[in-house]
Structures are given as C-alpha cells and as structure tokens.
Amino acid sequence: MADIDYQSRIPNNVNLDSDKKLQRALEKWQPAYLDWWNQMGPDSFQTHDVYLRTAVSTEPGGWAHFGYVKMPEYRWGIFLDDAETDRRIPCGDHAGDPVWQEVPGEYRNVLRRIIVTQADTEPASVEQQRWLGMTAPSTYDMRNLFQVNVEEGRHLWAMVYLLHAHFGKDGRDEADDLLARRSGDADKPRILDAFNQPCPDWLTFFCFTCFTDRDGKYQLGALAESGFDPLSRTCRFMLTEEAHHLFVGEMGVERVLRRGAQLAKLDKNGDARAQGGIPVSMTQKWITYWFSYSIDLFGSEISTNAADFFAAGLKGRWAEAKEFDEHSALNQWHRMTVMEGGKLTEKDVPLRNAMNELLRNAYIKDTERVVRRWNQALEEEGSTERITLPSNRFFRRQGIYANLPFTPEGELVTQAEFDARRNSWLPTDADRAYVASLMHRVNEPGKMAHWIAAPRKGIHGNPVDFEYVRPPQA
C-alpha cells in the first residue's frame, strides 16, 4: 500500500503527486466542489467544529482519524482498496481474464454512465439533508448526520477521480455536471427519482439511511465485482464507510420505535401521539414508503441492460467471487412472479436478465434481518406491535409492477380500493405535518428530543453526552 500524505491538498493513495496533469485537473475541480459544498451542504453549521472521522489510509482497523474539524476544511481524499495480486475478472463472458486497469474501448460509454449514476447519488443525498441540522434531536445525531454528509462528499471525490483519470474530457465534463444538478430541481434534477425526494424530518432521514443507503451498499457490492479494477477497488473501500451510514439509519429507526412504545405505555389509551411521540404505526408508514422507493433503485426485474453489464464483467452479483461457483450465468433460469393478462403468474427468466432481481432479493434478505432486530426491540419494550416489510410489488414506480394497485401483502386490488386504503399504508399530509411539528433542535450534549430514545453508547468510545458539535468561538 502506498504511504498516505495526510497533509497534501488531496489526501490519496493513488500516487496523485506523480501525475501532475491529473493533479492539476482535480485541484481545478476542487474549488468548484467547495463552492457547491458551501451552497448546498449542511445549512448554518459550516463554521462549527464537528467530531468527525477522516479517512487517512485503507488499513483495516486503522483507516480513520477522529477529531474536530470544520466541515469545509474536511480532508476529502481519494482512496482505493489495496490491489489484489493477479486478480481476475470474476464473472461474465470475460470471467478468468486479467482485470482491466484501463477502460476497454468497447465498454467506455456504458462504464462512464454506470460511474456517473452512482456518483450522482452522493451529492444528491447531501442536498436532500442540508437543513436537518436545524432540527437535530441531539448533538449525537447532528454529528452522525454531518459524518454521513462529509463521507457522501468523499464518495463523490472517489468517483470523480475515476472520471478524471480514465475518461478524458468526457469524464471532466461529467464531473462538472455532478456539481450542476440539484436534488428536486425542475430543470436539472438528480438522475434517480429517490434522490429528488424531500428529506424534511429526521424520521425520513433515518429511513433514508437505512433503506436507500442500503441500496447503495448493494450497488457498490455489485460494482466491487467489476472487471474494471480501479472501480472495484474504489467501491470496496467505499463499503467500509457505508457501514456507518446504515448504522445511523438502523439505530435511528430503532430508537424512534422504542420511544414510541415507551410513550404508548405511559398513555391511558396507549396513544404515543398523545404523549408527544411517534406511534409505531406511523413509523411503519415511513418504513413502507422508503422501502418501496428504495427497491425501485435496483431497476426492472427483467433487464437486458443488467444482462449486458454482467456479460461484460462490469457488474457482478453480490459477493460474486466468494459465493458462486459458476460465473457465466448461461443456460440458467430464475423463476419470478410476473404480470400477464392482468394476473400474476410464475415465469422462468434467463438468469442474466434477472440480475437486478437477484441483487434486490439479497437486499430484501438483509433488510428483513434489520426488521427482526426492530421487532426484538419492540418486544423488549413490552409492545405487542410489530414492523413488517411490504411486498416487493407494493407502491412501485419502476419495473414490472410499476403503477399497479397492489396491497402491502402483494394482493392485486382495484385502483379504487387502493386509493381508499392508501392513507392507512403510506404517510398522509397530516402525518407529515405532525412529525414536522416534533422537529426541534436539542443543543445540550447528552439530551434527547422527547420523541426519540437515547442511544446505548456514543461514538468512538466517547459517552453519549460528549460534545460532538462545538459552536464557533465568539
């Protein structure tokens, strides 16, 4: 592994100082990035000292430095996981061939589009979350929000490096466009719909980091199997940081559920809302909404693009190299439930065409584990309520079930019945207004907003009442 110069303008382990042309190009992009960050990053907190971790190497167990830093001074760097000796393309028509260190000409356009689509999600989530600091339920949560934000910025840097290093002028233009699009903008929106949705409250933030960032985990995992080795190594290291984002979401939702159950027990009618909390049934609506939105991000269940990406060795299955013995996926089939003639029926689909669905199924299995943990927490609190995930057919806007009136149990009903029952399944305007009414910032270290339980422990061995965010000195 190359030594890391933590004092350099762009900390990296890609020997940036030996490629002066590339270094100059990235240093030219850097001021534009900082302008974007100051305009679209966390509002009103750019001069605060925040207790953050900063990537300084790729060594397991010692890759991050913790300390106070002002977010615009965060050391966004470029880190690729260590190269594997004699690594081979793990899947597709090129399986067994040496991995590519440069972009194959025949895959140049599609690989650039894959990288840009992934890269676009990183600044998008920062934009979606930019006002949340103003209503943070604790300084612990505020710090976690800002940690997620700066690491999404670092992930953007990782993808921009690939664009600059391997795609010439086209890559530089794409890198500029990543700073020009805006989440939710009518004229220049972000590429994927989930990243144009508002994130106005902390329950949304927790669901977003749990469900939508989990999609990022599986997309990065598929790209970590890429035959284009710089992309693979980039994604492998990004997965190291992504784990904290999922932790923030999982534990945030659990803390909301615990507090909802606690407050329900205090109320004579079992109504957490009457006690100023968020009922478990209301949190269920947010979970249903964001789980459904997030599984759309995997794309259509039957996809020629997914087949082509796998065949080319650009994306693999989750843990392709470790968990599969046969890597061509030829002359194999995957059975799935499809709509034909207005009815659900079973159909065998060529395995390569079902790659999106395989990745979505791995995601769903992982998410079911999270739900079991939440339900265990509810049981510990003495609540009889339980969280469930909706069917993968419910409330879909992409794929073979798009815009069809399925119930959360996966039953096809009439549109009229769906419309009549929608408010019992998904957040209403009144629900959102109520949750918004609870959003008030808590500044005192160790104190929590009334609607959320305290975490069991703090960050990096510090107590919960540690001063995770310091206001600017007068």
Secondary structure as GFF3:
##gff-version 3
##sequence-region A 1 474
A	DSSP	three_ten_helix	16	18	.	.	.	ID=ss1
A	DSSP	alpha_helix	20	40	.	.	.	ID=ss2
A	DSSP	beta_strand	49	55	.	.	.	ID=ss3
A	DSSP	beta_strand	64	70	.	.	.	ID=ss4
A	DSSP	three_ten_helix	71	73	.	.	.	ID=ss5
A	DSSP	three_ten_helix	92	94	.	.	.	ID=ss6
A	DSSP	three_ten_helix	105	107	.	.	.	ID=ss7
A	DSSP	alpha_helix	108	128	.	.	.	ID=ss8
A	DSSP	three_ten_helix	132	135	.	.	.	ID=ss9
A	DSSP	alpha_helix	139	166	.	.	.	ID=ss10
A	DSSP	alpha_helix	168	178	.	.	.	ID=ss11
A	DSSP	three_ten_helix	193	196	.	.	.	ID=ss12
A	DSSP	alpha_helix	202	207	.	.	.	ID=ss13
A	DSSP	pi_helix	208	212	.	.	.	ID=ss14
A	DSSP	alpha_helix	213	223	.	.	.	ID=ss15
A	DSSP	alpha_helix	229	266	.	.	.	ID=ss16
A	DSSP	three_ten_helix	273	275	.	.	.	ID=ss17
A	DSSP	alpha_helix	280	296	.	.	.	ID=ss18
A	DSSP	alpha_helix	304	312	.	.	.	ID=ss19
A	DSSP	alpha_helix	320	323	.	.	.	ID=ss20
A	DSSP	beta_strand	333	340	.	.	.	ID=ss21
A	DSSP	beta_strand	343	350	.	.	.	ID=ss22
A	DSSP	three_ten_helix	351	354	.	.	.	ID=ss23
A	DSSP	alpha_helix	355	380	.	.	.	ID=ss24
A	DSSP	alpha_helix	415	425	.	.	.	ID=ss25
A	DSSP	alpha_helix	429	437	.	.	.	ID=ss26
A	DSSP	beta_strand	469	470	.	.	.	ID=ss27
###
